[in-house]
Amino acid sequence: MELKQRMTFDEMSRHMKEHSFKLPGKVTVGKYARELGYKPYKPMVKGKIHFFYVNERVPAKD
């Protein structure tokens, strides 16, 4: 799995499984994402909170 500019928790968890020896959990995935330069982004859309990790330095794919 490749890193993208915007990744969901599940995508980041799968990336962590493939590239790390740690077991993915809510805290460990967040720490792993921060180590890679990602920041949490939690927009509210139609009354529901969506959770993403965003890194502006990763080039966007067209």
N, CA, C and O atoms as a GROMACS GRO file, in nm:
protein
  248
    1MET      N    1   0.084  -0.118   0.000
    1MET     CA    2   0.000   0.000   0.000
    1MET      C    3   0.089   0.124   0.000
    1MET      O    4   0.186   0.132   0.075
    2GLU      N    5   0.055   0.219  -0.084
    2GLU     CA    6   0.130   0.344  -0.094
    2GLU      C    7   0.068   0.451  -0.007
    2GLU      O    8  -0.051   0.449   0.023
    3LEU      N    9   0.151   0.546   0.033
    3LEU     CA   10   0.101   0.660   0.109
    3LEU      C   11   0.031   0.756   0.014
    3LEU      O   12   0.079   0.782  -0.096
    4LYS      N   13  -0.082   0.809   0.059
    4LYS     CA   14  -0.158   0.907  -0.018
    4LYS      C   15  -0.165   1.035   0.063
    4LYS      O   16  -0.130   1.038   0.181
    5GLN      N   17  -0.210   1.141  -0.001
    5GLN     CA   18  -0.220   1.269   0.068
    5GLN      C   19  -0.326   1.264   0.179
    5GLN      O   20  -0.308   1.323   0.285
    6ARG      N   21  -0.435   1.193   0.154
    6ARG     CA   22  -0.542   1.179   0.253
    6ARG      C   23  -0.571   1.030   0.271
    6ARG      O   24  -0.603   0.959   0.175
    7MET      N   25  -0.558   0.982   0.395
    7MET     CA   26  -0.578   0.840   0.423
    7MET      C   27  -0.677   0.824   0.538
    7MET      O   28  -0.676   0.902   0.633
    8THR      N   29  -0.761   0.722   0.529
    8THR     CA   30  -0.853   0.691   0.638
    8THR      C   31  -0.778   0.611   0.743
    8THR      O   32  -0.664   0.570   0.723
    9PHE      N   33  -0.844   0.591   0.856
    9PHE     CA   34  -0.784   0.512   0.964
    9PHE      C   35  -0.754   0.370   0.916
    9PHE      O   36  -0.648   0.316   0.947
   10ASP      N   37  -0.846   0.310   0.842
   10ASP     CA   38  -0.827   0.172   0.794
   10ASP      C   39  -0.709   0.162   0.698
   10ASP      O   40  -0.631   0.067   0.704
   11GLU      N   41  -0.696   0.260   0.609
   11GLU     CA   42  -0.584   0.259   0.515
   11GLU      C   43  -0.452   0.275   0.589
   11GLU      O   44  -0.354   0.207   0.557
   12MET      N   45  -0.448   0.364   0.687
   12MET     CA   46  -0.326   0.385   0.764
   12MET      C   47  -0.292   0.260   0.846
   12MET      O   48  -0.175   0.225   0.862
   13SER      N   49  -0.395   0.194   0.897
   13SER     CA   50  -0.375   0.071   0.973
   13SER      C   51  -0.315  -0.038   0.884
   13SER      O   52  -0.223  -0.108   0.926
   14ARG      N   53  -0.365  -0.053   0.761
   14ARG     CA   54  -0.311  -0.152   0.668
   14ARG      C   55  -0.167  -0.120   0.631
   14ARG      O   56  -0.083  -0.210   0.620
   15HIS      N   57  -0.137   0.009   0.612
   15HIS     CA   58   0.001   0.050   0.581
   15HIS      C   59   0.092   0.017   0.698
   15HIS      O   60   0.205  -0.027   0.678
   16MET      N   61   0.044   0.039   0.819
   16MET     CA   62   0.124   0.011   0.938
   16MET      C   63   0.152  -0.139   0.950
   16MET      O   64   0.263  -0.178   0.986
   17LYS      N   65   0.054  -0.223   0.920
   17LYS     CA   66   0.073  -0.369   0.925
   17LYS      C   67   0.182  -0.413   0.828
   17LYS      O   68   0.263  -0.500   0.859
   18GLU      N   69   0.184  -0.352   0.708
   18GLU     CA   70   0.278  -0.391   0.605
   18GLU      C   71   0.420  -0.340   0.629
   18GLU      O   72   0.517  -0.404   0.590
   19HIS      N   73   0.432  -0.223   0.694
   19HIS     CA   74   0.563  -0.158   0.704
   19HIS      C   75   0.615  -0.143   0.847
   19HIS      O   76   0.716  -0.074   0.868
   20SER      N   77   0.551  -0.204   0.944
   20SER     CA   78   0.593  -0.190   1.082
   20SER      C   79   0.574  -0.322   1.155
   20SER      O   80   0.498  -0.408   1.109
   21PHE      N   81   0.641  -0.337   1.266
   21PHE     CA   82   0.625  -0.458   1.347
   21PHE      C   83   0.520  -0.439   1.456
   21PHE      O   84   0.484  -0.536   1.523
   22LYS      N   85   0.469  -0.319   1.473
   22LYS     CA   86   0.372  -0.289   1.578
   22LYS      C   87   0.233  -0.339   1.541
   22LYS      O   88   0.199  -0.350   1.423
   23LEU      N   89   0.154  -0.368   1.644
   23LEU     CA   90   0.014  -0.406   1.621
   23LEU      C   91  -0.070  -0.280   1.609
   23LEU      O   92  -0.060  -0.192   1.694
   24PRO      N   93  -0.153  -0.270   1.506
   24PRO     CA   94  -0.233  -0.148   1.489
   24PRO      C   95  -0.346  -0.139   1.592
   24PRO      O   96  -0.421  -0.234   1.614
   25GLY      N   97  -0.355  -0.025   1.653
   25GLY     CA   98  -0.462   0.010   1.746
   25GLY      C   99  -0.488   0.158   1.728
   25GLY      O  100  -0.417   0.225   1.653
   26LYS      N  101  -0.586   0.211   1.795
   26LYS     CA  102  -0.621   0.352   1.776
   26LYS      C  103  -0.504   0.445   1.810
   26LYS      O  104  -0.477   0.539   1.736
   27VAL      N  105  -0.437   0.419   1.920
   27VAL     CA  106  -0.326   0.505   1.963
   27VAL      C  107  -0.203   0.482   1.877
   27VAL      O  108  -0.139   0.578   1.833
   28THR      N  109  -0.168   0.356   1.851
   28THR     CA  110  -0.046   0.326   1.777
   28THR      C  111  -0.055   0.372   1.631
   28THR      O  112   0.045   0.416   1.574
   29VAL      N  113  -0.172   0.363   1.571
   29VAL     CA  114  -0.188   0.410   1.433
   29VAL      C  115  -0.174   0.562   1.429
   29VAL      O  116  -0.113   0.616   1.336
   30GLY      N  117  -0.227   0.632   1.527
   30GLY     CA  118  -0.213   0.777   1.533
   30GLY      C  119  -0.068   0.820   1.551
   30GLY      O  120  -0.024   0.915   1.486
   31LYS      N  121   0.005   0.752   1.637
   31LYS     CA  122   0.146   0.784   1.655
   31LYS      C  123   0.227   0.754   1.530
   31LYS      O  124   0.315   0.831   1.492
   32TYR      N  125   0.195   0.643   1.465
   32TYR     CA  126   0.263   0.606   1.342
   32TYR      C  127   0.237   0.712   1.233
   32TYR      O  128   0.328   0.750   1.161
   33ALA      N  129   0.113   0.757   1.223
   33ALA     CA  130   0.078   0.859   1.123
   33ALA      C  131   0.153   0.989   1.150
   33ALA      O  132   0.202   1.054   1.057
   34ARG      N  133   0.163   1.028   1.276
   34ARG     CA  134   0.237   1.150   1.309
   34ARG      C  135   0.385   1.136   1.278
   34ARG      O  136   0.448   1.233   1.236
   35GLU      N  137   0.441   1.016   1.298
   35GLU     CA  138   0.582   0.993   1.263
   35GLU      C  139   0.604   1.013   1.114
   35GLU      O  140   0.712   1.057   1.072
   36LEU      N  141   0.505   0.979   1.033
   36LEU     CA  142   0.515   0.994   0.888
   36LEU      C  143   0.481   1.136   0.841
   36LEU      O  144   0.490   1.164   0.721
   37GLY      N  145   0.443   1.225   0.931
   37GLY     CA  146   0.413   1.363   0.896
   37GLY      C  147   0.267   1.393   0.873
   37GLY      O  148   0.233   1.500   0.823
   38TYR      N  149   0.178   1.301   0.908
   38TYR     CA  150   0.034   1.320   0.890
   38TYR      C  151  -0.027   1.390   1.011
   38TYR      O  152   0.024   1.380   1.123
   39LYS      N  153  -0.135   1.461   0.987
   39LYS     CA  154  -0.211   1.527   1.092
   39LYS      C  155  -0.356   1.480   1.084
   39LYS      O  156  -0.406   1.457   0.974
   40PRO      N  157  -0.423   1.465   1.198
   40PRO     CA  158  -0.564   1.423   1.192
   40PRO      C  159  -0.653   1.534   1.139
   40PRO      O  160  -0.630   1.652   1.166
   41TYR      N  161  -0.753   1.495   1.064
   41TYR     CA  162  -0.850   1.588   1.006
   41TYR      C  163  -0.987   1.526   1.027
   41TYR      O  164  -1.014   1.417   0.977
   42LYS      N  165  -1.075   1.597   1.101
   42LYS     CA  166  -1.205   1.541   1.136
   42LYS      C  167  -1.318   1.637   1.096
   42LYS      O  168  -1.369   1.711   1.180
   43PRO      N  169  -1.356   1.636   0.969
   43PRO     CA  170  -1.466   1.723   0.926
   43PRO      C  171  -1.602   1.661   0.962
   43PRO      O  172  -1.616   1.538   0.968
   44MET      N  173  -1.700   1.747   0.985
   44MET     CA  174  -1.836   1.699   1.008
   44MET      C  175  -1.915   1.719   0.880
   44MET      O  176  -1.929   1.831   0.830
   45VAL      N  177  -1.967   1.610   0.826
   45VAL     CA  178  -2.044   1.612   0.702
   45VAL      C  179  -2.181   1.554   0.731
   45VAL      O  180  -2.194   1.437   0.768
   46LYS      N  181  -2.284   1.637   0.713
   46LYS     CA  182  -2.423   1.596   0.737
   46LYS      C  183  -2.442   1.534   0.875
   46LYS      O  184  -2.512   1.434   0.890
   47GLY      N  185  -2.381   1.596   0.975
   47GLY     CA  186  -2.400   1.553   1.113
   47GLY      C  187  -2.314   1.435   1.157
   47GLY      O  188  -2.329   1.388   1.270
   48LYS      N  189  -2.226   1.385   1.072
   48LYS     CA  190  -2.139   1.274   1.106
   48LYS      C  191  -1.993   1.319   1.096
   48LYS      O  192  -1.956   1.391   1.004
   49ILE      N  193  -1.912   1.277   1.192
   49ILE     CA  194  -1.770   1.309   1.189
   49ILE      C  195  -1.697   1.203   1.109
   49ILE      O  196  -1.712   1.083   1.134
   50HIS      N  197  -1.619   1.249   1.013
   50HIS     CA  198  -1.535   1.161   0.932
   50HIS      C  199  -1.391   1.182   0.976
   50HIS      O  200  -1.351   1.295   1.004
   51PHE      N  201  -1.312   1.076   0.982
   51PHE     CA  202  -1.176   1.084   1.035
   51PHE      C  203  -1.076   1.048   0.926
   51PHE      O  204  -1.083   0.941   0.866
   52PHE      N  205  -0.982   1.140   0.901
   52PHE     CA  206  -0.877   1.120   0.802
   52PHE      C  207  -0.744   1.164   0.859
   52PHE      O  208  -0.738   1.240   0.955
   53TYR      N  209  -0.638   1.114   0.798
   53TYR     CA  210  -0.504   1.165   0.823
   53TYR      C  211  -0.461   1.236   0.695
   53TYR      O  212  -0.477   1.181   0.585
   54VAL      N  213  -0.408   1.358   0.708
   54VAL     CA  214  -0.373   1.441   0.592
   54VAL      C  215  -0.226   1.482   0.602
   54VAL      O  216  -0.178   1.523   0.707
   55ASN      N  217  -0.156   1.470   0.488
   55ASN     CA  218  -0.018   1.516   0.479
   55ASN      C  219  -0.004   1.594   0.349
   55ASN      O  220  -0.014   1.536   0.240
   56GLU      N  221   0.017   1.722   0.357
   56GLU     CA  222   0.026   1.808   0.240
   56GLU      C  223   0.154   1.784   0.160
   56GLU      O  224   0.162   1.820   0.043
   57ARG      N  225   0.254   1.724   0.221
   57ARG     CA  226   0.383   1.703   0.152
   57ARG      C  227   0.379   1.586   0.055
   57ARG      O  228   0.464   1.576  -0.034
   58VAL      N  229   0.283   1.497   0.071
   58VAL     CA  230   0.272   1.383  -0.020
   58VAL      C  231   0.203   1.434  -0.146
   58VAL      O  232   0.097   1.496  -0.138
   59PRO      N  233   0.262   1.407  -0.262
   59PRO     CA  234   0.201   1.458  -0.386
   59PRO      C  235   0.065   1.392  -0.413
   59PRO      O  236   0.049   1.272  -0.395
   60ALA      N  237  -0.030   1.472  -0.455
   60ALA     CA  238  -0.164   1.422  -0.488
   60ALA      C  239  -0.159   1.348  -0.620
   60ALA      O  240  -0.092   1.392  -0.713
   61LYS      N  241  -0.230   1.238  -0.627
   61LYS     CA  242  -0.236   1.160  -0.751
   61LYS      C  243  -0.354   1.209  -0.834
   61LYS      O  244  -0.462   1.234  -0.781
   62ASP      N  245  -0.331   1.224  -0.961
   62ASP     CA  246  -0.438   1.272  -1.050
   62ASP      C  247  -0.524   1.160  -1.098
   62ASP      O  248  -0.618   1.183  -1.174
   0.00000   0.00000   0.00000
